Amino acid sequence: MADPFSSFDHPDYAEIVVIRHGETAWNADGRIQGHLDVELNEVGRAQAASVVKDPDLRERHLGDLQGISRREAAKTNPTAYRAMDRGQEIPGGGESLDQLSKRCTSALQRIGMKYLGKRVVVVTHGGVIRSLYKRANNKNKRCGMILNTSVNVFHLYEDKWIIKTWGDVSHLSQTGFLQSGFGGDRTSG
């Protein structure tokens, strides 16, 4: 993996390095986080660096399902669970996948245009990264697992996005990582 902090000067596009947040106890437990601000666990703290918050890059709001496991959600709130899996709005204020996509892709485009010719590092969530992937990949090809602290590099031009690096976890050889990468939906890990 290229050093994400090396010098960079390309006036035609912004290079955005998008990293999934470090591991939380809820990731390891298989709990649905959504917008809840769950502390990093010991592994996650070892993986993490400092982060500036942008609310438009938060995970999908998962409404009534936040804080419970997928198994518990399927049993206790099957309507909300089906809505989550179908990408629909979720009871309790939860977002649809379209709402998530519009929010986070607009945020990244705004950041990219503000920093044309620069490299920016963004740390966010699995569902957000999946939406960014879909925006950059017009073929709608599946992006695969999004592991905690995986590195994904996008080049953002005014009118197009290009994926340069996807899912790189080579930096984790010393710390280890949660193989499932669970992050609130069945495809985060």
C-alpha positions, -999 to +999 in steps of 0.1 A: +000+000+000+013+035-009+019+058+020-014+078+023+005+107+039+032+112+012+032+144-008+006+147-035+000+174-061-024+166-089-046+197-096-072+178-116-085+156-088-086+150-051-072+117-037-095+106-009-082+077+013-112+062+030-106+039+060-132+020+080-131+028+117-113+006+142-129-024+158-155-020+185-168-045+211-201-044+192-184-053+159-169-083+177-203-091+193-223-088+161-244-059+174-260-034+151-244+000+157-260+024+133-256+060+146-248+049+182-213+061+191-197+029+205-162+031+219-134+013+201-123-019+219-086-026+227-079-038+192-098-008+177-078+017+198-046+000+186-058+004+150-070+040+152-055+075+148-072+109+154-105+117+136-123+149+127-161+143+128-184+150+099-220+139+106-227+133+069-201+104+070-218+086+099-231+051+095-266+044+082-292+053+110-307+019+118-336+031+138-352+006+162-325-020+154-295-001+169-278-019+197-292-054+192-277-084+174-290-095+140-304-126+155-323-106+182-335-081+156-349-109+134-368-123+163-381-092+182-386-068+153-390-087+120-406-057+103-377-034+110-352-062+102-368-069+068-367-031+061-330-030+069-322-059+046-343-045+018-326-011+020-358+006+031-364+032+058-364+015+092-390+022+119-376+044+147-360+070+123-338+046+103-325+056+069-330+038+036-299+029+016-308+057-009-309+082+019-275+070+032-260+071-003-272+106-010-259+119+023-224+103+022-216+106-015-226+143-013-202+147+016-173+130-001-179+150-033-180+182-012-147+173+005-131+163-028-140+195-045-128+216-015-094+198-016-088+194-054-051+186-059-047+173-023-048+140-004-075+137+023-079+108+048-115+100+058-123+074+085-159+062+084-182+031+085-188+000+064-222+010+051-209+044+041-179+029+023-202+005+005-222+035-008-191+053-019-180+021-038-213+020-056-210+057-066-176+051-080-184+017-097-211+023-123-212-014-130-228-020-096-204-049-089-204-061-053-176-047-032-171-077-009-163-075+028-153-042+043-130-050+072-122-027+101-094-003+092-094-014+056-079+013+033-098+023+001-085+051-022-107+071-045-097+098-070-125+123-072-127+145-103-155+171-107-176+146-127-162+111-120-148+089-092-122+063-097-112+035-072-074+032-070-071+008-040-098-014-024-099-032+010-062-031+018-055-044+053-018-051+049-010-026+077-028-050+102-002-078+101+009-069+136-024-061+153-048-086+138-084-079+129-119-092+131-122-115+101-160-110+097-158-072+099-194-071+111-207-036+109-245-036+109-255-054+078-248-088+063-222-075+038-200-055+060-180-086+068 
